[in-house]
């Protein structure tokens, strides 16, 4: 019907398929990220604190940096660069979400810093933080879930409960409503597929299911999804976690796990909420 409507009204030929799941990524523990961009005649360094946010909160941006360390205009510019694009995670390359991201320090050069330098340093600080989190196993893959209400004949409840368990759903005890029963709970969107058609088939059309978007929850089969994605964050050069430093008038690349050793700014962690510096995390990971 939809294909015919599109053709008749707009002259468009359309095809429909099963679609795909939009995954997202977040983190489970606070981490510092450092980005440095210093090719010849350019300079910027950014230190970010990434913390887990409440589920469904998206990305929130803050500053906790003295203007004696980094001028307010540079801090505002960093916030602009944080908000101007969709940042990729490092598990599957999906968008990140549910984080509090705070500018905690940075440095500019009085002569060589340009606005684009802080863009590069900010992006690299984000990726460096995420790679550090991945190294510690604290990255988390999220998937969309539905809240469902399933009504069907009482004699089919056992089949329905078996199906829901197989789909990794969360649900309570069935509610009796005369000759029918009702099941309510949440289920991963990736598992639901064409279950409405299966339900109609095994209940002879008497079963009904209604769905409402519940939000993003930890992925129930994250290992499989990550393996199938085959994403290599270090090969994603437009989103590199590495930094650029300068020595003897020439820029050179420093791998993400070595950046804390080369950073020009040391963050005073005593004034911040409890968290580990990038250098401490790398030491713990044996880097």
Secondary structure, 3 states (H helix, E strand, C coil): CHHHHHHHHHCCCCCCCCCCCCCEEEECCCEEEEEEECCCCCCEEEEEEEEECCCCCCEEEEECCCCCCCCHHHHHHHHHHHHCCCCECCCCCCEECCEEEEEEEEEECCCCCCHHHHHHHHHHHHHHHHHHHHHCCCEEEEEEEEEEEEEEEHHHHHHHHHHHHHCCCEECCCEEECCEEEEEEEEEHHHHCCHHHHHHHHCCCCCEEEEEEEEEEECCCHHHHHHHHCCCCCCCHHHCCCEEEEECCEEEEECHHHHHHHCCCCCCHHHCCCCCCHHHHHHHCCC
